[in-house]
Amino acid sequence: MRAPSAYAPWLTPLYVGAVQLGAYATARLPAQERAELLRTHSTNVDNLRAGRWRTLATSAVFVESPLPVPYGLALLAALGTAEAAWGTRRAAAMFAAGHIGASVLVYGGLRAARALSHKAVTPDTERAVDVGASYGFYATVGALAVSVPHRGARAAATAGMLALGVAPVLRRGRDFTDAGHLAALLLGMGAGAAFKARRRTATDAAPRTRRRTPASLSRRTPVRPRRPFRAGQQAA
């Protein structure tokens, strides 16, 4: 694997910039048309139950309103750090896994709750707008937290992220997106831990499969001592 400095993050600013520009363009639409557009690209129960699985991808490029500056900077920092450390394809895969995985888990949870009690999930919840980059963002941050090299800093980062993910789920005014954020965080932590363990295994196995270099072979090859030169004996 190449050194982290070999990866120059280019997809992150492109993605965040496109989301922000799209948000400004969407905000100029009439309110009813804008709401219908966002609902069409939402990973809500109505869309997924009807087989509109494309919303699992399109929902990641729409947001309900332009990104606030602090959130936009945090998104740039997290996704850019992941892209610089893991490469564009791996970072994009982590983001996509968190976004799609959490969306599917939330959909399954809402369908199960609806089957158990019709009062648990209202029709408004089934048609709710659920778009944005937050699920992928939480998954990426979770994977970064468990990838911190120093053990103490890694434990602190992991505990802090878990606290931030669990707290909204425990509050009284929670909604299904809070559960989705926690699910995405746990998915990212699990994937990050698995990736780290895989790298450690590959690193430990590398010395065992290392081939001998010519220099090492020359050190292991016995050298025959030269016979001393005697007077009257012609050199070959």
C-alpha positions, 0 to 999 in steps of 0.5 A: 500500500502506498504512503498516505501522502501519495493520495491527493484528495480530489473527489471530496471537494468535487462532491461537496462542491456539487452538493452545495451548488445543487442545494443553492439551485434547488433552493430557488425552486418554488416550495412545492416543486422543491419538496416534491423533488426532494421527496422523489430522491429520498430513501423513504419507505414509500420509494423503497417499498415501490422498488425505487432503489436508485434513491439509495444513490441519488439521495446522497447528492441532494440536501434539504438546504445549503450546507452550513459552513461548519458542517461543510468544513467538517464534511470536507475534512472527514472525507478528505482525510479518508481519501488521503489516507485510503485512496479515492476508491476505498474512501468512496466505498466506505462512504457508499457502504455507510450511506446505503447500509444505514438507509436499508437498515432504517427502511427495514426497521420502519417496515418492521415497526409498521408491521407490529403497530400501525401507530408506530410509523405514520404515513407522513414518516413513510413519505418523509424527506430523507436525503443528504450526506450525513449517513456516509459522513458518520460511517467515514468518521467512525472508520477514521476513529478506529483507525487512529494509530495511538491506542489511547487516542483511538479509544478516546475518539471511538468513545467520543463518537459513540457518545455522539451517536447514542445521545440523539437516539436516547432523547425524547424528540428523536426520529428515524434519522438519529437511528440511521446516524448511529447505524452508519457510525457502527457500520463505519467502525466495523468496516474500519476495524476489519480493514485495520486487522487485514492490514495488520495481518498482511504486514505480519505475513510479509517478512515470512514471504520475503524473497532473498535479495542477491545481497543476502544470497551473497552473504550466505554463500561461503567464500573459498579462501585464496591460496597464498602466492609463492615466490617462483609461481606464476600468476594465472 
